């Protein structure tokens, strides 16, 4: 893969992720604890759903940051090199996840 094709993949992933994040903004709103309207089990389900939505949102933000960092490395001419040790990241690893910042050795030791 060329750097242009990798950049296009990253840009498409970023756009898709931003779209999903914008459409799911209400999922992590605080759960209403009006006991007259909702039973205890329903509140527990709502709280669990809220916690899952918040964790999903956190993971999406983390992935978005990885994509942004990879795009910055492309612009700086440092893409494809481990941010920890500076060694080249294997092509197969980059094909699996173009936003990966670490070589396999640094990722497995850290």
MODELLER restraints for C-alpha pairs under 7 A, 6 or more apart:
rsr = mdl.restraints
at = mdl.atoms
rsr.add(forms.Gaussian(group=physical.xy_distance, feature=features.Distance(at['CA:6:A'], at['CA:98:A']), mean=6.66, stdev=0.5))
rsr.add(forms.Gaussian(group=physical.xy_distance, feature=features.Distance(at['CA:7:A'], at['CA:71:A']), mean=6.64, stdev=0.5))
rsr.add(forms.Gaussian(group=physical.xy_distance, feature=features.Distance(at['CA:10:A'], at['CA:67:A']), mean=6.21, stdev=0.5))
rsr.add(forms.Gaussian(group=physical.xy_distance, feature=features.Distance(at['CA:14:A'], at['CA:64:A']), mean=6.32, stdev=0.5))
rsr.add(forms.Gaussian(group=physical.xy_distance, feature=features.Distance(at['CA:14:A'], at['CA:67:A']), mean=6.67, stdev=0.5))
rsr.add(forms.Gaussian(group=physical.xy_distance, feature=features.Distance(at['CA:27:A'], at['CA:50:A']), mean=6.63, stdev=0.5))
rsr.add(forms.Gaussian(group=physical.xy_distance, feature=features.Distance(at['CA:27:A'], at['CA:53:A']), mean=5.92, stdev=0.5))
rsr.add(forms.Gaussian(group=physical.xy_distance, feature=features.Distance(at['CA:28:A'], at['CA:50:A']), mean=5.09, stdev=0.5))
rsr.add(forms.Gaussian(group=physical.xy_distance, feature=features.Distance(at['CA:28:A'], at['CA:53:A']), mean=5.43, stdev=0.5))
rsr.add(forms.Gaussian(group=physical.xy_distance, feature=features.Distance(at['CA:28:A'], at['CA:54:A']), mean=5.50, stdev=0.5))
rsr.add(forms.Gaussian(group=physical.xy_distance, feature=features.Distance(at['CA:31:A'], at['CA:46:A']), mean=6.46, stdev=0.5))
rsr.add(forms.Gaussian(group=physical.xy_distance, feature=features.Distance(at['CA:31:A'], at['CA:47:A']), mean=6.33, stdev=0.5))
rsr.add(forms.Gaussian(group=physical.xy_distance, feature=features.Distance(at['CA:33:A'], at['CA:43:A']), mean=6.94, stdev=0.5))
rsr.add(forms.Gaussian(group=physical.xy_distance, feature=features.Distance(at['CA:66:A'], at['CA:99:A']), mean=5.68, stdev=0.5))
rsr.add(forms.Gaussian(group=physical.xy_distance, feature=features.Distance(at['CA:67:A'], at['CA:99:A']), mean=5.22, stdev=0.5))
rsr.add(forms.Gaussian(group=physical.xy_distance, feature=features.Distance(at['CA:70:A'], at['CA:79:A']), mean=6.68, stdev=0.5))
rsr.add(forms.Gaussian(group=physical.xy_distance, feature=features.Distance(at['CA:70:A'], at['CA:99:A']), mean=5.20, stdev=0.5))
rsr.add(forms.Gaussian(group=physical.xy_distance, feature=features.Distance(at['CA:73:A'], at['CA:79:A']), mean=4.71, stdev=0.5))
rsr.add(forms.Gaussian(group=physical.xy_distance, feature=features.Distance(at['CA:80:A'], at['CA:88:A']), mean=5.85, stdev=0.5))
rsr.add(forms.Gaussian(group=physical.xy_distance, feature=features.Distance(at['CA:80:A'], at['CA:89:A']), mean=5.39, stdev=0.5))
rsr.add(forms.Gaussian(group=physical.xy_distance, feature=features.Distance(at['CA:81:A'], at['CA:87:A']), mean=5.45, stdev=0.5))
rsr.add(forms.Gaussian(group=physical.xy_distance, feature=features.Distance(at['CA:81:A'], at['CA:88:A']), mean=4.32, stdev=0.5))
rsr.add(forms.Gaussian(group=physical.xy_distance, feature=features.Distance(at['CA:81:A'], at['CA:89:A']), mean=5.36, stdev=0.5))
rsr.add(forms.Gaussian(group=physical.xy_distance, feature=features.Distance(at['CA:82:A'], at['CA:88:A']), mean=6.07, stdev=0.5))
rsr.add(forms.Gaussian(group=physical.xy_distance, feature=features.Distance(at['CA:82:A'], at['CA:89:A']), mean=5.96, stdev=0.5))
rsr.add(forms.Gaussian(group=physical.xy_distance, feature=features.Distance(at['CA:82:A'], at['CA:101:A']), mean=5.77, stdev=0.5))
rsr.add(forms.Gaussian(group=physical.xy_distance, feature=features.Distance(at['CA:82:A'], at['CA:102:A']), mean=4.52, stdev=0.5))
rsr.add(forms.Gaussian(group=physical.xy_distance, feature=features.Distance(at['CA:82:A'], at['CA:103:A']), mean=5.26, stdev=0.5))
rsr.add(forms.Gaussian(group=physical.xy_distance, feature=features.Distance(at['CA:83:A'], at['CA:101:A']), mean=5.89, stdev=0.5))
rsr.add(forms.Gaussian(group=physical.xy_distance, feature=features.Distance(at['CA:83:A'], at['CA:102:A']), mean=5.97, stdev=0.5))
rsr.add(forms.Gaussian(group=physical.xy_distance, feature=features.Distance(at['CA:84:A'], at['CA:102:A']), mean=6.58, stdev=0.5))
rsr.add(forms.Gaussian(group=physical.xy_distance, feature=features.Distance(at['CA:84:A'], at['CA:106:A']), mean=6.93, stdev=0.5))
rsr.add(forms.Gaussian(group=physical.xy_distance, feature=features.Distance(at['CA:89:A'], at['CA:102:A']), mean=6.95, stdev=0.5))
rsr.add(forms.Gaussian(group=physical.xy_distance, feature=features.Distance(at['CA:89:A'], at['CA:103:A']), mean=4.75, stdev=0.5))
rsr.add(forms.Gaussian(group=physical.xy_distance, feature=features.Distance(at['CA:94:A'], at['CA:100:A']), mean=6.54, stdev=0.5))
